Amino acid sequence: MEARVVELEVKTAFQDDLLETLNEIVTRQEQQIDLLQKQFKALYQQMQSQGQGGGNDGNPRHEIPPHY
């Protein structure tokens, strides 16, 4: 009986450690997702501003080569 209690305590300790580790991973992933969303939004806004004020439609064929 004593061995079973010890085994359950060990399993509980491992599960607590695993839960804490997974929680840290989820927190880091949430921060990474937030950063990626901000970067995506900035790139999207940059593309929108280039499309409206740049004078071309974003097609490389319509751009003047640098040697002209």
PyMOL Python script that loads the backbone (N, CA, C, O; Angstrom):
from pymol import cmd

cmd.read_pdbstr("""\
ATOM      1  N   MET A   1       0.819  -1.196   0.000  1.00  0.00           N
ATOM      2  CA  MET A   1       0.000   0.000   0.000  1.00  0.00           C
ATOM      3  C   MET A   1       0.862   1.260   0.000  1.00  0.00           C
ATOM      4  O   MET A   1       0.575   2.214  -0.723  1.00  0.00           O
ATOM      5  N   GLU A   2       1.907   1.261   0.803  1.00  0.00           N
ATOM      6  CA  GLU A   2       2.812   2.420   0.875  1.00  0.00           C
ATOM      7  C   GLU A   2       3.464   2.685  -0.481  1.00  0.00           C
ATOM      8  O   GLU A   2       3.608   3.836  -0.891  1.00  0.00           O
ATOM      9  N   ALA A   3       3.856   1.618  -1.173  1.00  0.00           N
ATOM     10  CA  ALA A   3       4.506   1.769  -2.478  1.00  0.00           C
ATOM     11  C   ALA A   3       3.553   2.393  -3.493  1.00  0.00           C
ATOM     12  O   ALA A   3       3.978   3.189  -4.329  1.00  0.00           O
ATOM     13  N   ARG A   4       2.299   2.049  -3.430  1.00  0.00           N
ATOM     14  CA  ARG A   4       1.320   2.614  -4.362  1.00  0.00           C
ATOM     15  C   ARG A   4       1.127   4.104  -4.112  1.00  0.00           C
ATOM     16  O   ARG A   4       0.978   4.877  -5.058  1.00  0.00           O
ATOM     17  N   VAL A   5       1.129   4.505  -2.862  1.00  0.00           N
ATOM     18  CA  VAL A   5       0.992   5.925  -2.530  1.00  0.00           C
ATOM     19  C   VAL A   5       2.202   6.696  -3.040  1.00  0.00           C
ATOM     20  O   VAL A   5       2.062   7.774  -3.617  1.00  0.00           O
ATOM     21  N   VAL A   6       3.386   6.143  -2.824  1.00  0.00           N
ATOM     22  CA  VAL A   6       4.612   6.792  -3.301  1.00  0.00           C
ATOM     23  C   VAL A   6       4.585   6.900  -4.824  1.00  0.00           C
ATOM     24  O   VAL A   6       4.943   7.935  -5.385  1.00  0.00           O
ATOM     25  N   GLU A   7       4.160   5.831  -5.484  1.00  0.00           N
ATOM     26  CA  GLU A   7       4.090   5.840  -6.950  1.00  0.00           C
ATOM     27  C   GLU A   7       3.126   6.917  -7.446  1.00  0.00           C
ATOM     28  O   GLU A   7       3.419   7.618  -8.414  1.00  0.00           O
ATOM     29  N   LEU A   8       1.989   7.046  -6.786  1.00  0.00           N
ATOM     30  CA  LEU A   8       1.028   8.080  -7.167  1.00  0.00           C
ATOM     31  C   LEU A   8       1.583   9.482  -6.922  1.00  0.00           C
ATOM     32  O   LEU A   8       1.348  10.391  -7.719  1.00  0.00           O
ATOM     33  N   GLU A   9       2.313   9.658  -5.833  1.00  0.00           N
ATOM     34  CA  GLU A   9       2.925  10.957  -5.552  1.00  0.00           C
ATOM     35  C   GLU A   9       3.971  11.302  -6.607  1.00  0.00           C
ATOM     36  O   GLU A   9       4.069  12.454  -7.031  1.00  0.00           O
ATOM     37  N   VAL A  10       4.751  10.309  -7.030  1.00  0.00           N
ATOM     38  CA  VAL A  10       5.764  10.533  -8.067  1.00  0.00           C
ATOM     39  C   VAL A  10       5.090  10.909  -9.382  1.00  0.00           C
ATOM     40  O   VAL A  10       5.516  11.842 -10.063  1.00  0.00           O
ATOM     41  N   LYS A  11       4.034  10.175  -9.734  1.00  0.00           N
ATOM     42  CA  LYS A  11       3.316  10.472 -10.973  1.00  0.00           C
ATOM     43  C   LYS A  11       2.720  11.877 -10.930  1.00  0.00           C
ATOM     44  O   LYS A  11       2.761  12.607 -11.920  1.00  0.00           O
ATOM     45  N   THR A  12       2.177  12.244  -9.794  1.00  0.00           N
ATOM     46  CA  THR A  12       1.603  13.576  -9.645  1.00  0.00           C
ATOM     47  C   THR A  12       2.669  14.653  -9.789  1.00  0.00           C
ATOM     48  O   THR A  12       2.431  15.688 -10.412  1.00  0.00           O
ATOM     49  N   ALA A  13       3.832  14.415  -9.221  1.00  0.00           N
ATOM     50  CA  ALA A  13       4.925  15.378  -9.337  1.00  0.00           C
ATOM     51  C   ALA A  13       5.356  15.533 -10.792  1.00  0.00           C
ATOM     52  O   ALA A  13       5.583  16.651 -11.254  1.00  0.00           O
ATOM     53  N   PHE A  14       5.469  14.422 -11.518  1.00  0.00           N
ATOM     54  CA  PHE A  14       5.840  14.493 -12.931  1.00  0.00           C
ATOM     55  C   PHE A  14       4.763  15.223 -13.739  1.00  0.00           C
ATOM     56  O   PHE A  14       5.080  16.007 -14.634  1.00  0.00           O
ATOM     57  N   GLN A  15       3.512  14.968 -13.429  1.00  0.00           N
ATOM     58  CA  GLN A  15       2.429  15.634 -14.144  1.00  0.00           C
ATOM     59  C   GLN A  15       2.419  17.133 -13.859  1.00  0.00           C
ATOM     60  O   GLN A  15       2.164  17.933 -14.759  1.00  0.00           O
ATOM     61  N   ASP A  16       2.692  17.513 -12.626  1.00  0.00           N
ATOM     62  CA  ASP A  16       2.778  18.930 -12.285  1.00  0.00           C
ATOM     63  C   ASP A  16       3.902  19.604 -13.063  1.00  0.00           C
ATOM     64  O   ASP A  16       3.736  20.708 -13.581  1.00  0.00           O
ATOM     65  N   ASP A  17       5.046  18.930 -13.142  1.00  0.00           N
ATOM     66  CA  ASP A  17       6.182  19.473 -13.891  1.00  0.00           C
ATOM     67  C   ASP A  17       5.845  19.590 -15.375  1.00  0.00           C
ATOM     68  O   ASP A  17       6.157  20.597 -16.010  1.00  0.00           O
ATOM     69  N   LEU A  18       5.215  18.569 -15.918  1.00  0.00           N
ATOM     70  CA  LEU A  18       4.824  18.591 -17.326  1.00  0.00           C
ATOM     71  C   LEU A  18       3.829  19.708 -17.599  1.00  0.00           C
ATOM     72  O   LEU A  18       3.937  20.408 -18.606  1.00  0.00           O
ATOM     73  N   LEU A  19       2.872  19.877 -16.716  1.00  0.00           N
ATOM     74  CA  LEU A  19       1.878  20.927 -16.875  1.00  0.00           C
ATOM     75  C   LEU A  19       2.532  22.305 -16.866  1.00  0.00           C
ATOM     76  O   LEU A  19       2.176  23.165 -17.671  1.00  0.00           O
ATOM     77  N   GLU A  20       3.470  22.517 -15.976  1.00  0.00           N
ATOM     78  CA  GLU A  20       4.185  23.796 -15.910  1.00  0.00           C
ATOM     79  C   GLU A  20       4.989  24.037 -17.186  1.00  0.00           C
ATOM     80  O   GLU A  20       4.998  25.147 -17.718  1.00  0.00           O
ATOM     81  N   THR A  21       5.660  23.003 -17.672  1.00  0.00           N
ATOM     82  CA  THR A  21       6.440  23.119 -18.906  1.00  0.00           C
ATOM     83  C   THR A  21       5.537  23.448 -20.089  1.00  0.00           C
ATOM     84  O   THR A  21       5.853  24.325 -20.893  1.00  0.00           O
ATOM     85  N   LEU A  22       4.421  22.748 -20.193  1.00  0.00           N
ATOM     86  CA  LEU A  22       3.488  23.007 -21.293  1.00  0.00           C
ATOM     87  C   LEU A  22       2.894  24.408 -21.199  1.00  0.00           C
ATOM     88  O   LEU A  22       2.676  25.060 -22.220  1.00  0.00           O
ATOM     89  N   ASN A  23       2.637  24.864 -20.002  1.00  0.00           N
ATOM     90  CA  ASN A  23       2.122  26.214 -19.808  1.00  0.00           C
ATOM     91  C   ASN A  23       3.132  27.254 -20.290  1.00  0.00           C
ATOM     92  O   ASN A  23       2.752  28.233 -20.932  1.00  0.00           O
ATOM     93  N   GLU A  24       4.407  27.052 -19.988  1.00  0.00           N
ATOM     94  CA  GLU A  24       5.449  27.966 -20.453  1.00  0.00           C
ATOM     95  C   GLU A  24       5.536  27.963 -21.977  1.00  0.00           C
ATOM     96  O   GLU A  24       5.713  29.015 -22.591  1.00  0.00           O
ATOM     97  N   ILE A  25       5.413  26.793 -22.583  1.00  0.00           N
ATOM     98  CA  ILE A  25       5.470  26.687 -24.041  1.00  0.00           C
ATOM     99  C   ILE A  25       4.294  27.427 -24.678  1.00  0.00           C
ATOM    100  O   ILE A  25       4.467  28.150 -25.659  1.00  0.00           O
ATOM    101  N   VAL A  26       3.112  27.242 -24.121  1.00  0.00           N
ATOM    102  CA  VAL A  26       1.929  27.919 -24.656  1.00  0.00           C
ATOM    103  C   VAL A  26       2.080  29.430 -24.521  1.00  0.00           C
ATOM    104  O   VAL A  26       1.701  30.170 -25.429  1.00  0.00           O
ATOM    105  N   THR A  27       2.621  29.893 -23.416  1.00  0.00           N
ATOM    106  CA  THR A  27       2.833  31.323 -23.211  1.00  0.00           C
ATOM    107  C   THR A  27       3.798  31.883 -24.248  1.00  0.00           C
ATOM    108  O   THR A  27       3.548  32.943 -24.821  1.00  0.00           O
ATOM    109  N   ARG A  28       4.905  31.173 -24.494  1.00  0.00           N
ATOM    110  CA  ARG A  28       5.868  31.613 -25.517  1.00  0.00           C
ATOM    111  C   ARG A  28       5.238  31.619 -26.904  1.00  0.00           C
ATOM    112  O   ARG A  28       5.471  32.538 -27.690  1.00  0.00           O
ATOM    113  N   GLN A  29       4.453  30.610 -27.203  1.00  0.00           N
ATOM    114  CA  GLN A  29       3.805  30.549 -28.512  1.00  0.00           C
ATOM    115  C   GLN A  29       2.806  31.686 -28.681  1.00  0.00           C
ATOM    116  O   GLN A  29       2.673  32.240 -29.772  1.00  0.00           O
ATOM    117  N   GLU A  30       2.116  32.031 -27.627  1.00  0.00           N
ATOM    118  CA  GLU A  30       1.177  33.149 -27.690  1.00  0.00           C
ATOM    119  C   GLU A  30       1.917  34.453 -27.979  1.00  0.00           C
ATOM    120  O   GLU A  30       1.451  35.275 -28.767  1.00  0.00           O
ATOM    121  N   GLN A  31       3.075  34.638 -27.337  1.00  0.00           N
ATOM    122  CA  GLN A  31       3.879  35.827 -27.595  1.00  0.00           C
ATOM    123  C   GLN A  31       4.382  35.844 -29.039  1.00  0.00           C
ATOM    124  O   GLN A  31       4.387  36.893 -29.683  1.00  0.00           O
ATOM    125  N   GLN A  32       4.802  34.689 -29.545  1.00  0.00           N
ATOM    126  CA  GLN A  32       5.270  34.607 -30.926  1.00  0.00           C
ATOM    127  C   GLN A  32       4.138  34.903 -31.903  1.00  0.00           C
ATOM    128  O   GLN A  32       4.348  35.586 -32.904  1.00  0.00           O
ATOM    129  N   ILE A  33       2.954  34.399 -31.623  1.00  0.00           N
ATOM    130  CA  ILE A  33       1.803  34.663 -32.492  1.00  0.00           C
ATOM    131  C   ILE A  33       1.477  36.150 -32.493  1.00  0.00           C
ATOM    132  O   ILE A  33       1.197  36.718 -33.549  1.00  0.00           O
ATOM    133  N   ASP A  34       1.509  36.784 -31.330  1.00  0.00           N
ATOM    134  CA  ASP A  34       1.254  38.224 -31.249  1.00  0.00           C
ATOM    135  C   ASP A  34       2.264  38.998 -32.088  1.00  0.00           C
ATOM    136  O   ASP A  34       1.894  39.912 -32.824  1.00  0.00           O
ATOM    137  N   LEU A  35       3.538  38.632 -31.978  1.00  0.00           N
ATOM    138  CA  LEU A  35       4.579  39.302 -32.752  1.00  0.00           C
ATOM    139  C   LEU A  35       4.361  39.094 -34.245  1.00  0.00           C
ATOM    140  O   LEU A  35       4.474  40.041 -35.024  1.00  0.00           O
ATOM    141  N   LEU A  36       4.052  37.876 -34.650  1.00  0.00           N
ATOM    142  CA  LEU A  36       3.812  37.591 -36.064  1.00  0.00           C
ATOM    143  C   LEU A  36       2.603  38.362 -36.591  1.00  0.00           C
ATOM    144  O   LEU A  36       2.612  38.819 -37.734  1.00  0.00           O
ATOM    145  N   GLN A  37       1.575  38.508 -35.779  1.00  0.00           N
ATOM    146  CA  GLN A  37       0.405  39.273 -36.206  1.00  0.00           C
ATOM    147  C   GLN A  37       0.761  40.742 -36.403  1.00  0.00           C
ATOM    148  O   GLN A  37       0.298  41.369 -37.356  1.00  0.00           O
ATOM    149  N   LYS A  38       1.577  41.293 -35.514  1.00  0.00           N
ATOM    150  CA  LYS A  38       2.004  42.687 -35.654  1.00  0.00           C
ATOM    151  C   LYS A  38       2.851  42.864 -36.910  1.00  0.00           C
ATOM    152  O   LYS A  38       2.685  43.841 -37.641  1.00  0.00           O
ATOM    153  N   GLN A  39       3.761  41.918 -37.163  1.00  0.00           N
ATOM    154  CA  GLN A  39       4.597  41.998 -38.352  1.00  0.00           C
ATOM    155  C   GLN A  39       3.757  41.870 -39.617  1.00  0.00           C
ATOM    156  O   GLN A  39       3.984  42.590 -40.589  1.00  0.00           O
ATOM    157  N   PHE A  40       2.801  40.968 -39.609  1.00  0.00           N
ATOM    158  CA  PHE A  40       1.927  40.799 -40.761  1.00  0.00           C
ATOM    159  C   PHE A  40       1.137  42.073 -41.022  1.00  0.00           C
ATOM    160  O   PHE A  40       1.005  42.501 -42.169  1.00  0.00           O
ATOM    161  N   LYS A  41       0.615  42.677 -39.968  1.00  0.00           N
ATOM    162  CA  LYS A  41      -0.154  43.909 -40.115  1.00  0.00           C
ATOM    163  C   LYS A  41       0.717  45.019 -40.685  1.00  0.00           C
ATOM    164  O   LYS A  41       0.275  45.771 -41.554  1.00  0.00           O
ATOM    165  N   ALA A  42       1.955  45.128 -40.203  1.00  0.00           N
ATOM    166  CA  ALA A  42       2.864  46.151 -40.714  1.00  0.00           C
ATOM    167  C   ALA A  42       3.177  45.915 -42.189  1.00  0.00           C
ATOM    168  O   ALA A  42       3.185  46.862 -42.975  1.00  0.00           O
ATOM    169  N   LEU A  43       3.431  44.676 -42.571  1.00  0.00           N
ATOM    170  CA  LEU A  43       3.701  44.370 -43.975  1.00  0.00           C
ATOM    171  C   LEU A  43       2.480  44.650 -44.844  1.00  0.00           C
ATOM    172  O   LEU A  43       2.609  45.175 -45.950  1.00  0.00           O
ATOM    173  N   TYR A  44       1.318  44.308 -44.354  1.00  0.00           N
ATOM    174  CA  TYR A  44       0.090  44.555 -45.104  1.00  0.00           C
ATOM    175  C   TYR A  44      -0.111  46.055 -45.320  1.00  0.00           C
ATOM    176  O   TYR A  44      -0.448  46.488 -46.422  1.00  0.00           O
ATOM    177  N   GLN A  45       0.095  46.835 -44.275  1.00  0.00           N
ATOM    178  CA  GLN A  45      -0.052  48.284 -44.395  1.00  0.00           C
ATOM    179  C   GLN A  45       0.992  48.859 -45.343  1.00  0.00           C
ATOM    180  O   GLN A  45       0.697  49.778 -46.108  1.00  0.00           O
ATOM    181  N   GLN A  46       2.205  48.325 -45.298  1.00  0.00           N
ATOM    182  CA  GLN A  46       3.258  48.780 -46.203  1.00  0.00           C
ATOM    183  C   GLN A  46       2.874  48.481 -47.652  1.00  0.00           C
ATOM    184  O   GLN A  46       3.056  49.325 -48.529  1.00  0.00           O
ATOM    185  N   MET A  47       2.353  47.299 -47.901  1.00  0.00           N
ATOM    186  CA  MET A  47       1.931  46.946 -49.256  1.00  0.00           C
ATOM    187  C   MET A  47       0.768  47.822 -49.713  1.00  0.00           C
ATOM    188  O   MET A  47       0.713  48.224 -50.876  1.00  0.00           O
ATOM    189  N   GLN A  48      -0.150  48.116 -48.816  1.00  0.00           N
ATOM    190  CA  GLN A  48      -1.275  48.977 -49.169  1.00  0.00           C
ATOM    191  C   GLN A  48      -0.799  50.378 -49.517  1.00  0.00           C
ATOM    192  O   GLN A  48      -1.276  50.970 -50.485  1.00  0.00           O
ATOM    193  N   SER A  49       0.130  50.915 -48.745  1.00  0.00           N
ATOM    194  CA  SER A  49       0.614  52.271 -49.005  1.00  0.00           C
ATOM    195  C   SER A  49       1.429  52.325 -50.292  1.00  0.00           C
ATOM    196  O   SER A  49       1.383  53.333 -50.996  1.00  0.00           O
ATOM    197  N   GLN A  50       2.158  51.295 -50.612  1.00  0.00           N
ATOM    198  CA  GLN A  50       2.912  51.261 -51.861  1.00  0.00           C
ATOM    199  C   GLN A  50       1.966  51.151 -53.049  1.00  0.00           C
ATOM    200  O   GLN A  50       2.217  51.739 -54.102  1.00  0.00           O
ATOM    201  N   GLY A  51       0.918  50.428 -52.891  1.00  0.00           N
ATOM    202  CA  GLY A  51      -0.040  50.261 -53.977  1.00  0.00           C
ATOM    203  C   GLY A  51      -0.810  51.532 -54.266  1.00  0.00           C
ATOM    204  O   GLY A  51      -1.176  51.767 -55.417  1.00  0.00           O
ATOM    205  N   GLN A  52      -1.068  52.359 -53.268  1.00  0.00           N
ATOM    206  CA  GLN A  52      -1.848  53.573 -53.457  1.00  0.00           C
ATOM    207  C   GLN A  52      -0.991  54.746 -53.904  1.00  0.00           C
ATOM    208  O   GLN A  52      -1.412  55.521 -54.762  1.00  0.00           O
ATOM    209  N   GLY A  53       0.185  54.890 -53.349  1.00  0.00           N
ATOM    210  CA  GLY A  53       0.992  56.068 -53.648  1.00  0.00           C
ATOM    211  C   GLY A  53       2.187  55.801 -54.528  1.00  0.00           C
ATOM    212  O   GLY A  53       2.876  56.742 -54.923  1.00  0.00           O
ATOM    213  N   GLY A  54       2.454  54.569 -54.843  1.00  0.00           N
ATOM    214  CA  GLY A  54       3.666  54.242 -55.586  1.00  0.00           C
ATOM    215  C   GLY A  54       3.560  54.454 -57.076  1.00  0.00           C
ATOM    216  O   GLY A  54       4.587  54.563 -57.747  1.00  0.00           O
ATOM    217  N   GLY A  55       2.357  54.517 -57.622  1.00  0.00           N
ATOM    218  CA  GLY A  55       2.214  54.762 -59.036  1.00  0.00           C
ATOM    219  C   GLY A  55       2.258  53.508 -59.889  1.00  0.00           C
ATOM    220  O   GLY A  55       1.988  53.587 -61.088  1.00  0.00           O
ATOM    221  N   ASN A  56       2.581  52.379 -59.334  1.00  0.00           N
ATOM    222  CA  ASN A  56       2.519  51.133 -60.102  1.00  0.00           C
ATOM    223  C   ASN A  56       1.588  50.172 -59.385  1.00  0.00           C
ATOM    224  O   ASN A  56       1.178  50.404 -58.247  1.00  0.00           O
ATOM    225  N   ASP A  57       1.271  49.104 -60.065  1.00  0.00           N
ATOM    226  CA  ASP A  57       0.321  48.157 -59.491  1.00  0.00           C
ATOM    227  C   ASP A  57       0.998  47.008 -58.767  1.00  0.00           C
ATOM    228  O   ASP A  57       0.336  46.032 -58.414  1.00  0.00           O
ATOM    229  N   GLY A  58       2.303  47.101 -58.537  1.00  0.00           N
ATOM    230  CA  GLY A  58       3.019  46.046 -57.848  1.00  0.00           C
ATOM    231  C   GLY A  58       3.565  44.990 -58.782  1.00  0.00           C
ATOM    232  O   GLY A  58       4.229  44.052 -58.343  1.00  0.00           O
ATOM    233  N   ASN A  59       3.293  45.134 -60.069  1.00  0.00           N
ATOM    234  CA  ASN A  59       3.783  44.180 -61.053  1.00  0.00           C
ATOM    235  C   ASN A  59       5.213  44.552 -61.435  1.00  0.00           C
ATOM    236  O   ASN A  59       5.444  45.679 -61.870  1.00  0.00           O
ATOM    237  N   PRO A  60       6.174  43.651 -61.289  1.00  0.00           N
ATOM    238  CA  PRO A  60       7.572  43.970 -61.621  1.00  0.00           C
ATOM    239  C   PRO A  60       7.768  44.353 -63.083  1.00  0.00           C
ATOM    240  O   PRO A  60       8.736  45.046 -63.398  1.00  0.00           O
ATOM    241  N   ARG A  61       6.894  43.932 -63.979  1.00  0.00           N
ATOM    242  CA  ARG A  61       7.024  44.292 -65.397  1.00  0.00           C
ATOM    243  C   ARG A  61       6.784  45.776 -65.629  1.00  0.00           C
ATOM    244  O   ARG A  61       7.255  46.331 -66.622  1.00  0.00           O
ATOM    245  N   HIS A  62       6.061  46.418 -64.734  1.00  0.00           N
ATOM    246  CA  HIS A  62       5.753  47.836 -64.901  1.00  0.00           C
ATOM    247  C   HIS A  62       6.767  48.739 -64.212  1.00  0.00           C
ATOM    248  O   HIS A  62       6.672  49.962 -64.308  1.00  0.00           O
ATOM    249  N   GLU A  63       7.713  48.163 -63.535  1.00  0.00           N
ATOM    250  CA  GLU A  63       8.738  48.961 -62.868  1.00  0.00           C
ATOM    251  C   GLU A  63       9.846  49.308 -63.854  1.00  0.00           C
ATOM    252  O   GLU A  63      10.190  48.510 -64.727  1.00  0.00           O
ATOM    253  N   ILE A  64      10.392  50.499 -63.705  1.00  0.00           N
ATOM    254  CA  ILE A  64      11.504  50.915 -64.556  1.00  0.00           C
ATOM    255  C   ILE A  64      12.781  50.314 -63.990  1.00  0.00           C
ATOM    256  O   ILE A  64      13.040  50.434 -62.793  1.00  0.00           O
ATOM    257  N   PRO A  65      13.584  49.668 -64.836  1.00  0.00           N
ATOM    258  CA  PRO A  65      14.845  49.105 -64.348  1.00  0.00           C
ATOM    259  C   PRO A  65      15.756  50.207 -63.804  1.00  0.00           C
ATOM    260  O   PRO A  65      15.644  51.354 -64.238  1.00  0.00           O
ATOM    261  N   PRO A  66      16.642  49.895 -62.879  1.00  0.00           N
ATOM    262  CA  PRO A  66      17.470  50.920 -62.234  1.00  0.00           C
ATOM    263  C   PRO A  66      18.438  51.617 -63.185  1.00  0.00           C
ATOM    264  O   PRO A  66      18.914  52.703 -62.855  1.00  0.00           O
ATOM    265  N   HIS A  67      18.753  51.049 -64.344  1.00  0.00           N
ATOM    266  CA  HIS A  67      19.725  51.687 -65.228  1.00  0.00           C
ATOM    267  C   HIS A  67      19.092  52.736 -66.130  1.00  0.00           C
ATOM    268  O   HIS A  67      19.807  53.346 -66.925  1.00  0.00           O
ATOM    269  N   TYR A  68      17.781  52.978 -66.046  1.00  0.00           N
ATOM    270  CA  TYR A  68      17.143  54.028 -66.848  1.00  0.00           C
ATOM    271  C   TYR A  68      17.040  55.303 -66.089  1.00  0.00           C
ATOM    272  O   TYR A  68      16.528  56.293 -66.611  1.00  0.00           O
TER     273      TYR A  68
END
""", "prot")
cmd.dss("prot")
cmd.show_as("cartoon", "prot")
cmd.util.cbc("prot")
cmd.orient("prot")
